[in-house]
Amino acid sequence: MNGLESFQQGAIVIDGQSLADRKTNLARLRAKVGMVFQHFELFPHLTIIQNLSLAQIKVLARSKDEACAKGLGLLKRVGLSAQADKYPAQLSGGQQQRVAIARALSMDPIAILFDEPTSALDPEMINEVLDVMVELAQDGMTMICVTHEMGFAKKVAHRVIFMDEGVIVEDETKDEFFVNPKSIRAKDFLGKILH
């Protein structure tokens, strides 16, 4: 969805721009779409505030002071104000993932893509990341999230696309998917996960 992989059929349109259109400036489009990966992808040799400032300075042409101010505000938003001068290795996995979310937000995205944002975390740290994501959803941030966290999906999703072995099995509203799944595969999955 960010043009990192090509697709064979269908269309992906973000903010009115088609990824398949050769005229689309993918670098500019990617700057509008944040990404949060499974394993944080923070620069280990940079402090947390440097991790949040770098792309703002290089891509958005913000001054160092502007980038730091924005970064500090976002660290406050994700509950990590006191961690600005630490390095990623000094933070827990949940804290690192919240920094990754703040880094994505620092670019003023129109949407954020989340790739299993809690899969690399200890069970105790999952909720601190999901709480930040719930706040983002409540604030109206468009998020596309690959997740197995069905309680989270049930709480914040508008639409659920359920896939099995790379095939879309169901594409429903949240309420329809969780209340009345159509496929046997989705019923089986939900039966095991939600009960």
DRENLUMPA-833810 format. One record per residue (C-alpha): residue number from 1; residue in one letter; chain; y, x, z. Coordinates in nm, 4 decimals. Layout:
# residues N
+------+------+-------+----------+----------+----------+
| resi | resn | chain |        v |        u |        w |
+------+------+-------+----------+----------+----------+
|  NUM |    A |     A |        Y |        X |        Z |
...
+------+------+-------+----------+----------+----------+
//
This chain:
# residues 195
+------+------+-------+----------+----------+----------+
| resi | resn | chain |        v |        u |        w |
+------+------+-------+----------+----------+----------+
|    1 |    M |     A |   0.0000 |   0.0000 |   0.0000 |
|    2 |    N |     A |   0.2230 |   0.3030 |   0.0157 |
|    3 |    G |     A |   0.1138 |   0.4454 |  -0.3183 |
|    4 |    L |     A |  -0.0970 |   0.7195 |  -0.1582 |
|    5 |    E |     A |  -0.4054 |   0.5863 |  -0.3384 |
|    6 |    S |     A |  -0.4149 |   0.4162 |  -0.6765 |
|    7 |    F |     A |  -0.5512 |   0.0636 |  -0.7138 |
|    8 |    Q |     A |  -0.7538 |  -0.0805 |  -0.9991 |
|    9 |    Q |     A |  -0.6461 |  -0.4431 |  -1.0086 |
|   10 |    G |     A |  -0.3977 |  -0.6834 |  -0.8605 |
|   11 |    A |     A |  -0.0392 |  -0.6094 |  -0.7691 |
|   12 |    I |     A |   0.1394 |  -0.4574 |  -0.4721 |
|   13 |    V |     A |   0.5070 |  -0.5468 |  -0.4468 |
|   14 |    I |     A |   0.7211 |  -0.4153 |  -0.1638 |
|   15 |    D |     A |   1.0818 |  -0.5237 |  -0.1315 |
|   16 |    G |     A |   1.0720 |  -0.6479 |  -0.4907 |
|   17 |    Q |     A |   0.9371 |  -0.3195 |  -0.6288 |
|   18 |    S |     A |   0.5938 |  -0.2988 |  -0.7890 |
|   19 |    L |     A |   0.3845 |   0.0062 |  -0.7033 |
|   20 |    A |     A |   0.2251 |  -0.0187 |  -1.0493 |
|   21 |    D |     A |   0.5600 |   0.0045 |  -1.2297 |
|   22 |    R |     A |   0.6153 |   0.3608 |  -1.3545 |
|   23 |    K |     A |   0.9908 |   0.3115 |  -1.2991 |
|   24 |    T |     A |   0.9392 |   0.2661 |  -0.9249 |
|   25 |    N |     A |   1.0567 |   0.5670 |  -0.7282 |
|   26 |    L |     A |   0.7591 |   0.6039 |  -0.4921 |
|   27 |    A |     A |   0.9317 |   0.8600 |  -0.2702 |
|   28 |    R |     A |   1.2236 |   0.6236 |  -0.2112 |
|   29 |    L |     A |   0.9876 |   0.3305 |  -0.1522 |
|   30 |    R |     A |   0.7757 |   0.5319 |   0.0913 |
|   31 |    A |     A |   1.0898 |   0.6109 |   0.2904 |
|   32 |    K |     A |   1.1233 |   0.2339 |   0.3548 |
|   33 |    V |     A |   0.7630 |   0.1864 |   0.4704 |
|   34 |    G |     A |   0.6552 |   0.3486 |   0.7958 |
|   35 |    M |     A |   0.3010 |   0.4637 |   0.8611 |
|   36 |    V |     A |   0.1184 |   0.5078 |   1.1899 |
|   37 |    F |     A |  -0.2157 |   0.6835 |   1.1608 |
|   38 |    Q |     A |  -0.5258 |   0.6854 |   1.3815 |
|   39 |    H |     A |  -0.4680 |   1.0391 |   1.5038 |
|   40 |    F |     A |  -0.0888 |   1.0422 |   1.5566 |
|   41 |    E |     A |  -0.0189 |   1.3219 |   1.3029 |
|   42 |    L |     A |   0.2587 |   1.4708 |   1.5158 |
|   43 |    F |     A |   0.3703 |   1.8280 |   1.4493 |
|   44 |    P |     A |   0.2196 |   2.0224 |   1.7429 |
|   45 |    H |     A |   0.4782 |   2.3045 |   1.7271 |
|   46 |    L |     A |   0.7761 |   2.0657 |   1.7532 |
|   47 |    T |     A |   0.8988 |   1.8830 |   2.0622 |
|   48 |    I |     A |   0.8797 |   1.5055 |   2.0682 |
|   49 |    I |     A |   1.2493 |   1.4657 |   1.9836 |
|   50 |    Q |     A |   1.2118 |   1.7168 |   1.6985 |
|   51 |    N |     A |   0.9165 |   1.5150 |   1.5669 |
|   52 |    L |     A |   1.1391 |   1.2064 |   1.5629 |
|   53 |    S |     A |   1.4406 |   1.3823 |   1.4112 |
|   54 |    L |     A |   1.2906 |   1.5885 |   1.1301 |
|   55 |    A |     A |   1.2375 |   1.3169 |   0.8671 |
|   56 |    Q |     A |   1.5661 |   1.1494 |   0.9548 |
|   57 |    I |     A |   1.7479 |   1.4746 |   0.8779 |
|   58 |    K |     A |   1.5456 |   1.5703 |   0.5683 |
|   59 |    V |     A |   1.4958 |   1.2270 |   0.4080 |
|   60 |    L |     A |   1.7799 |   1.0089 |   0.5364 |
|   61 |    A |     A |   2.0359 |   1.2925 |   0.5517 |
|   62 |    R |     A |   2.1365 |   1.2095 |   0.9081 |
|   63 |    S |     A |   2.3084 |   1.4746 |   1.1142 |
|   64 |    K |     A |   2.1051 |   1.6380 |   1.3898 |
|   65 |    D |     A |   2.3138 |   1.4553 |   1.6512 |
|   66 |    E |     A |   2.2619 |   1.1161 |   1.4815 |
|   67 |    A |     A |   1.8888 |   1.1789 |   1.4440 |
|   68 |    C |     A |   1.8525 |   1.2848 |   1.8081 |
|   69 |    A |     A |   2.0492 |   0.9834 |   1.9315 |
|   70 |    K |     A |   1.8343 |   0.7482 |   1.7245 |
|   71 |    G |     A |   1.5184 |   0.9251 |   1.8438 |
|   72 |    L |     A |   1.6193 |   0.9059 |   2.2105 |
|   73 |    G |     A |   1.6921 |   0.5351 |   2.1738 |
|   74 |    L |     A |   1.3495 |   0.4767 |   2.0224 |
|   75 |    L |     A |   1.1774 |   0.6821 |   2.2913 |
|   76 |    K |     A |   1.3439 |   0.4554 |   2.5455 |
|   77 |    R |     A |   1.2188 |   0.1519 |   2.3517 |
|   78 |    V |     A |   0.8571 |   0.2744 |   2.3687 |
|   79 |    G |     A |   0.8904 |   0.3781 |   2.7344 |
|   80 |    L |     A |   0.8922 |   0.7553 |   2.6824 |
|   81 |    S |     A |   1.2504 |   0.8669 |   2.7492 |
|   82 |    A |     A |   1.1359 |   1.1392 |   2.9888 |
|   83 |    Q |     A |   0.9074 |   1.2987 |   2.7285 |
|   84 |    A |     A |   1.1684 |   1.4021 |   2.4676 |
|   85 |    D |     A |   1.1483 |   1.7768 |   2.5348 |
|   86 |    K |     A |   0.7712 |   1.7973 |   2.5729 |
|   87 |    Y |     A |   0.5229 |   1.8945 |   2.3025 |
|   88 |    P |     A |   0.2568 |   1.6524 |   2.1743 |
|   89 |    A |     A |  -0.0259 |   1.8347 |   2.3548 |
|   90 |    Q |     A |   0.1488 |   1.7621 |   2.6863 |
|   91 |    L |     A |   0.1202 |   1.3848 |   2.6311 |
|   92 |    S |     A |  -0.1754 |   1.1478 |   2.6602 |
|   93 |    G |     A |  -0.3209 |   0.9908 |   2.3470 |
|   94 |    G |     A |  -0.1467 |   0.6613 |   2.4191 |
|   95 |    Q |     A |   0.1851 |   0.8379 |   2.4654 |
|   96 |    Q |     A |   0.1377 |   1.0309 |   2.1406 |
|   97 |    Q |     A |   0.0651 |   0.7082 |   1.9546 |
|   98 |    R |     A |   0.3800 |   0.5487 |   2.0967 |
|   99 |    V |     A |   0.5733 |   0.8545 |   1.9754 |
|  100 |    A |     A |   0.4173 |   0.8016 |   1.6315 |
|  101 |    I |     A |   0.5419 |   0.4417 |   1.6375 |
|  102 |    A |     A |   0.8903 |   0.5587 |   1.7399 |
|  103 |    R |     A |   0.8821 |   0.8144 |   1.4580 |
|  104 |    A |     A |   0.7983 |   0.5406 |   1.2051 |
|  105 |    L |     A |   1.0811 |   0.3242 |   1.3439 |
|  106 |    S |     A |   1.3278 |   0.6128 |   1.3233 |
|  107 |    M |     A |   1.3270 |   0.5775 |   0.9442 |
|  108 |    D |     A |   1.4559 |   0.2154 |   0.9620 |
|  109 |    P |     A |   1.1530 |   0.0774 |   0.7775 |
|  110 |    I |     A |   1.1265 |  -0.2685 |   0.6253 |
|  111 |    A |     A |   0.7551 |  -0.2654 |   0.7167 |
|  112 |    I |     A |   0.5081 |  -0.0468 |   0.9035 |
|  113 |    L |     A |   0.1477 |   0.0194 |   0.8058 |
|  114 |    F |     A |  -0.0916 |   0.0793 |   1.0972 |
|  115 |    D |     A |  -0.4315 |   0.2367 |   1.0339 |
|  116 |    E |     A |  -0.6499 |   0.1644 |   1.3375 |
|  117 |    P |     A |  -0.3729 |   0.2716 |   1.5763 |
|  118 |    T |     A |  -0.5927 |   0.2394 |   1.8854 |
|  119 |    S |     A |  -0.9253 |   0.3763 |   1.7576 |
|  120 |    A |     A |  -0.8681 |   0.7320 |   1.8859 |
|  121 |    L |     A |  -0.7569 |   0.6184 |   2.2321 |
|  122 |    D |     A |  -0.9350 |   0.5856 |   2.5622 |
|  123 |    P |     A |  -0.9766 |   0.2173 |   2.6555 |
|  124 |    E |     A |  -0.7164 |   0.2509 |   2.9329 |
|  125 |    M |     A |  -0.4494 |   0.3639 |   2.6844 |
|  126 |    I |     A |  -0.5041 |   0.0937 |   2.4238 |
|  127 |    N |     A |  -0.2874 |  -0.1673 |   2.5964 |
|  128 |    E |     A |   0.0195 |   0.0577 |   2.6210 |
|  129 |    V |     A |   0.0149 |   0.0950 |   2.2406 |
|  130 |    L |     A |  -0.0656 |  -0.2701 |   2.1741 |
|  131 |    D |     A |   0.2177 |  -0.3792 |   2.4051 |
|  132 |    V |     A |   0.4674 |  -0.1855 |   2.1911 |
|  133 |    M |     A |   0.3197 |  -0.3395 |   1.8757 |
|  134 |    V |     A |   0.3421 |  -0.6900 |   2.0236 |
|  135 |    E |     A |   0.7120 |  -0.6281 |   2.0988 |
|  136 |    L |     A |   0.7651 |  -0.5149 |   1.7392 |
|  137 |    A |     A |   0.5979 |  -0.8314 |   1.6104 |
|  138 |    Q |     A |   0.8104 |  -1.0457 |   1.8404 |
|  139 |    D |     A |   1.1217 |  -0.8658 |   1.7089 |
|  140 |    G |     A |   1.0222 |  -0.9637 |   1.3541 |
|  141 |    M |     A |   0.8950 |  -0.6297 |   1.2225 |
|  142 |    T |     A |   0.6635 |  -0.6737 |   0.9254 |
|  143 |    M |     A |   0.3400 |  -0.4968 |   1.0120 |
|  144 |    I |     A |   0.0198 |  -0.4564 |   0.8204 |
|  145 |    C |     A |  -0.2471 |  -0.3458 |   1.0608 |
|  146 |    V |     A |  -0.6080 |  -0.2439 |   1.0072 |
|  147 |    T |     A |  -0.7682 |  -0.3168 |   1.3431 |
|  148 |    H |     A |  -1.0782 |  -0.4227 |   1.5290 |
|  149 |    E |     A |  -0.8616 |  -0.5427 |   1.8201 |
|  150 |    M |     A |  -0.9140 |  -0.9146 |   1.7632 |
|  151 |    G |     A |  -0.7277 |  -1.0219 |   2.0775 |
|  152 |    F |     A |  -0.4219 |  -0.8383 |   1.9484 |
|  153 |    A |     A |  -0.4630 |  -0.9845 |   1.5978 |
|  154 |    K |     A |  -0.4992 |  -1.3331 |   1.7432 |
|  155 |    K |     A |  -0.1796 |  -1.2822 |   1.9416 |
|  156 |    V |     A |   0.0541 |  -1.1466 |   1.6713 |
|  157 |    A |     A |  -0.0908 |  -1.1994 |   1.3231 |
|  158 |    H |     A |   0.0388 |  -1.4539 |   1.0752 |
|  159 |    R |     A |  -0.2349 |  -1.3847 |   0.8236 |
|  160 |    V |     A |  -0.5805 |  -1.2309 |   0.8634 |
|  161 |    I |     A |  -0.7724 |  -1.0629 |   0.5854 |
|  162 |    F |     A |  -1.1293 |  -1.0049 |   0.7001 |
|  163 |    M |     A |  -1.3192 |  -0.7410 |   0.5048 |
|  164 |    D |     A |  -1.6815 |  -0.6350 |   0.5051 |
|  165 |    E |     A |  -1.8071 |  -0.3311 |   0.3138 |
|  166 |    G |     A |  -1.4819 |  -0.3076 |   0.1168 |
|  167 |    V |     A |  -1.4837 |  -0.6705 |   0.0038 |
|  168 |    I |     A |  -1.2408 |  -0.9402 |   0.1171 |
|  169 |    V |     A |  -1.4548 |  -1.2057 |   0.2845 |
|  170 |    E |     A |  -1.1734 |  -1.4248 |   0.4191 |
|  171 |    D |     A |  -0.7975 |  -1.4452 |   0.3639 |
|  172 |    E |     A |  -0.6609 |  -1.7089 |   0.6007 |
|  173 |    T |     A |  -0.3815 |  -1.7969 |   0.8360 |
|  174 |    K |     A |  -0.4405 |  -1.6652 |   1.1856 |
|  175 |    D |     A |  -0.5150 |  -2.0116 |   1.3233 |
|  176 |    E |     A |  -0.7563 |  -2.0994 |   1.0445 |
|  177 |    F |     A |  -0.9424 |  -1.7690 |   1.0741 |
|  178 |    F |     A |  -0.9865 |  -1.7761 |   1.4507 |
|  179 |    V |     A |  -1.0466 |  -2.1514 |   1.4871 |
|  180 |    N |     A |  -1.2439 |  -2.2248 |   1.1718 |
|  181 |    P |     A |  -1.3864 |  -1.9138 |   1.0008 |
|  182 |    K |     A |  -1.5464 |  -2.0055 |   0.6689 |
|  183 |    S |     A |  -1.7989 |  -1.7281 |   0.6133 |
|  184 |    I |     A |  -2.1148 |  -1.6621 |   0.8092 |
|  185 |    R |     A |  -2.0116 |  -1.2953 |   0.8335 |
|  186 |    A |     A |  -1.6759 |  -1.3793 |   0.9977 |
|  187 |    K |     A |  -1.8403 |  -1.6295 |   1.2347 |
|  188 |    D |     A |  -2.0953 |  -1.3661 |   1.3375 |
|  189 |    F |     A |  -1.8247 |  -1.0995 |   1.3859 |
|  190 |    L |     A |  -1.5977 |  -1.3245 |   1.5907 |
|  191 |    G |     A |  -1.8928 |  -1.4465 |   1.7963 |
|  192 |    K |     A |  -1.9707 |  -1.0905 |   1.8982 |
|  193 |    I |     A |  -1.6113 |  -0.9748 |   1.9492 |
|  194 |    L |     A |  -1.4410 |  -1.2707 |   2.1159 |
|  195 |    H |     A |  -1.7172 |  -1.3936 |   2.3460 |
+------+------+-------+----------+----------+----------+
//
